[in-house]
Amino acid sequence: MTRFALTGLAGYVAPRHLRAIRDTGGQLVAAADMHDSVGVVDRFFPDAAFFTEHERFDRHLEKLRRQGEGVEVVSVCSPNHLHDAHVRLALRVGADALCEKPLVLNPWNLDALEELEGEYDRRVWTVLQLRTHPALVALRERLDEAETRASVRLTYVAPRGRWYRYSWKGDVSKSGGVATNIGVHLFDLVIWLFGPVESQTVHLREPERAAGRLALAGADVEWFLSVDAADRPRDAPAGTSSYRAITVDDHDIEFSDGFEDLHTRVYERTLAGDGFGIDAARPSIELVHAIRQSTATGSGGAHPFASGSERTLDALAS
């Protein structure tokens, strides 16, 4: 039985990790969050130690390590700007780190983590769950047989309420902005599908939406990301608030569903030693950092971002 600790227990994504730990036969030994609204843990591991002070959590894990009862994996679900520090904690207490996206905010932090992996002889893993989505795995298999350059449109609208702008997610210094906070998985996805980035242009960058173009080795990609419900297409599938879609050469790949067990699949792969490490995370981290540093041009054509949407790049940029 694998012994886990977890940071960010009160966060939005933590229940997916708790479920994955349980479903892979693991045990949550300890968890931490500065907020104490963490009753969700009772559904999974009611006996786990809990700390609201990170220093006490750190001390507890170190005590367990010295007693020969240390944790083997620390799952990092904390706010983005804390990921680097919490991954370092995992390595320091003799555990692997399994970190939510983005692994870090800045590419140079990856170099330091690679050095620490060697020093502590432990691994840093990240959650790139879209690489395990059946529809997207099937798409990659089909693309491997393609001989022509693809034209791709990538749309992700994840509506969030007013709270978003006042939370750490609305603070670019903490979240990295929309392109990083909700976009990094999708950028990893298109790089995984179509190859390395050759160039990128940002046409629109606002607190609640961003858009641009990528030239990848095997595709030209137009992308649009938003947390504004007004950007959700009128013909989006009913029963779900988020809208995720990829159009490849006018063929729609709709993948708004099928997310229930993706974290469990990532955990299974990670525990088998076949997870997604620093090398896998690096291209998308470098890309979102470049997007964050780019100046929006405010020009990008007139096609709608999603089928049925009346919003166009020109309209949004004006």
N, C-alpha and C positions, 0 to 999 in steps of 0.2 A: 504494500500500500504506500503510495507516494504521499509525503507530508508537504502540505502547502501552507504558505502565508499569503495574505492579500492586502494591498493598500488601495484605498478609495472605495471602501465597502458601501458608503452611502451614495455612490454615484450611479448614473443611469445604466451603465453597462455591467456593473458588478453582478447582477443576478444571472447573466449569461455565463459568467465565469464560475459562479457558485454551482450552477447546474452542470457545467462541463466537468468540474472537479468531482462532483458526486457521480456523474454518469460514467466517468473513467475509473471509478473505484478509489479515488483519492480521499484524503482527510484534510480538512481545513483546521490547522492548529491555532492560528492567530490571525487577527485582522486589525486594520487601523483606518481611522478617518477622523478628521477634526470635528465632523458633525456626528451626532449620535442617533440620527434617525435610521437605524440599521436593523429594524425588526425583521427584514426579509431573511436575515441569516438563520432565523429560527426554522424556516422551511427546509433548511439544508444541513446546517452544522450548529445547533444550539449550544454546544459545549465549547465552541471556539473562544479563546481569549480575545478580548477586544480592548483597544486603546484609542483614546482621542488625542493623545500626545505622541508625536512621532518618536521622540527621544525614548519614551518608555517602551514603545514597540521595538525599537532598535535594541534596547537593552535586554528585552525578553528573548528576542531571537538569538542574541549572542549568548545568553545564559543557556538556552537550549542546546546551542552548538557545543558549548564547553561541557555539557552534561552527556554528550553523545546522542542527543535526541533532536538534533537540528532539523530544520526544514530543508527539503530538496529543491523546491521551486517557490519563488515569490511571484505571484500574479500582480501586475501593476495596472491598476484601473484608475489611478489618480489623475488630476488635471494635467494637461499636456506639458506645461512648463516644469512639472515635478518629475516627469518620467525619468529623466537622466539621473537625478539624485536617487530615486527609488530603485532603479536598476543597479546603481553602484552599491546600494545597501544590500541587495540580494547577493551580489558577488562577494561582498565583504563578509557575509555570514555563511559563506560556503554553499550557496544555492545558485541554481540557474534562475534567470529572470525570464518571465513570459509577459511581455508588455503590450498593452493596447496601442493602437495607432495614435498619433505618429510616434515612432520609437523615440525620436528626439526632434527638436525644432530646427537645429542647425547641423549641417553635414559634418562640420569638424568635430562635433561631439561623438560621432560614430567612430572616428579614428581613436579617440581616447578609450571608448568602450572596447574596441578591438584589442588594445594593449592590455586592458584590465582582464579580458577573457584569458589571455595568456598568463598573466600574473597569478590569477586565482584558479586557473584550470577549470573554469566553469563556462557555460554558454549563455549568450543573450539571444532570446527568441522574440518574435513579434507576431501579432495577430493579423494575418492577411487573409481573412476568411473568404473573400470573394474568389480566391484561387481554388477553393474547394466546392463552389456552387456547381451543381451538376450541369445546369444549362450553359454555364460559362466554360466549364471543362470541355463540354461537347463542342462549343464554338471554337475553342483553341485547336481541338483536333481537326476540325474542318479547315481552319485557317492554315494549318501546317501543310495542307495539300494545295493551297491557292498559289498561283504564280503571278498574280497582278497586284498592284498597289491598291489598297482599300480606301474608300472614302467613309469616314466614321463621324457620327454625331452622338455625343454623350451628354445625357441630361440627368441631373439629380436634383429633385426638389424635396427637401426635408423640412416641412413647416415647423416653426418654433414660435412660441408666444412672446409677449413683450419681455418676459423674464430674461430671455436669451441675451439681449443687449446689455443687461445689468449684471450678468453672471461673468465668471472667468472666461466663458466661451465667447463673449462679446469683446473681450480685451485681446487685441492682436498680440501683445507682448506675452500673453499667457496661452492663447489657443493657436496662434499663427494665422488667425483669420479664417474665413469661410473656405478658401481653397485648401487650407491645411486641415482644418478641423473636420469637415465633412468630405473633402475632396481627395485626401491622400490615398484612401483605398481604391478609388476609381482611377486615379492616375497610375497607381501600381498595377491595376488591372489592365489598362490599355498598353502599358509598357510590356507587361507579361504576354499580352496577346500579339502585339505588333512590333515589338523590338525597341531598341534604345531611342532616346530623344535626339533629334538632329537640330531642331530649333523650336522656339516657342514665342508666342506673342500674346500679350494680355490686352483685351479690348475694353474690359469693364472690371472695375474692382471697387465695390461698395461694402459697407459693413454687413449687409445681408445677402449679397449676391456677387458673383464674379463670372467672367466669361473670357474665352480666348481661343487660340488655335495652337495645335502642336503638329510638327512634322516628325513622325516617327520613321524608323527604318522601313516599315511596311505599310504605313497608312498616314493619311492626313486627317486630323481629328479636330472637330469643332466641339467645344465643351461649354456647358452652362451649369452652374451650381447656385442654389438658392435655399434660404430658410424662410422665405416669404410665401405664405399660403396662396397669395394672388398669382404666383407664377406656376401653380399646379395646373396642368392642362385640363381643359373641360372634359376631354374624353379619356382621362386616366381611369384605371380600373376602380370600381366602387369597393368600399370596405377597407381601404388602406389610405392612410394620410400621406405617406411618402410615395414619391414617384421616381423610379429608376429605370432608365431605358438606354439601350445602345442601338443605333441604326448603322448597319454595315452594308454599304452599297444598296441602300433603300430597303434592306431587309431588317425588320424590327426584331430585336432580341430583348424581350421584356422580362426583367428579373426582379420585380417588386416583391415576389413571394419566394418562399423556400429558404428563409433565413433562420428557421427555428433551431436547427442543430449544427450550424456552421462552426460555432465556437467549440462544440464537442469534437468535431472533426479536426480542428486545429490542435486541440489538446491531445487527441489520439496520435496525431503525427508527431507532435513535439515530444511526447513521452516515449515514442518509438525512435527518437533521434533523427526524425525526418521533417523537422519543423522549418520555419522560415527565420533565417538568421540575419545578421547585420548586412551581409552581401545582398540578400533579397530585398531588404528595406532601403538600401542606399539610393537607387535610382529615383524613387518617388520622393524621398527626403530632399535630394538635390533639386528636383523639379519644383516642389512647392516652395522651397527657399528662393529659387530664381523667380517664381511668380510673385512672391512677396516683395521682392526687390525691384520688380519691373514697374515701369510707368504705363498706365493704361492709355491706349491710343484713341479710344472712343470711336472706332470705326471697324466694321466687320461684316458688312453684308446685310441682307434683309430676310433671310429665311428664319422661320420660327424655331425656337429651341426645342420644342416638343410638339408632336402632332396635336392640333386642336388649339394650341396656344396662340393668342393674338399678339403676344409680346415678341418683339424682334430685337436683335442686337442694336440696331440703329435707334429704336425707340427707347430702349433702356439706357443707352449711352448718352442720349440727348438731354 
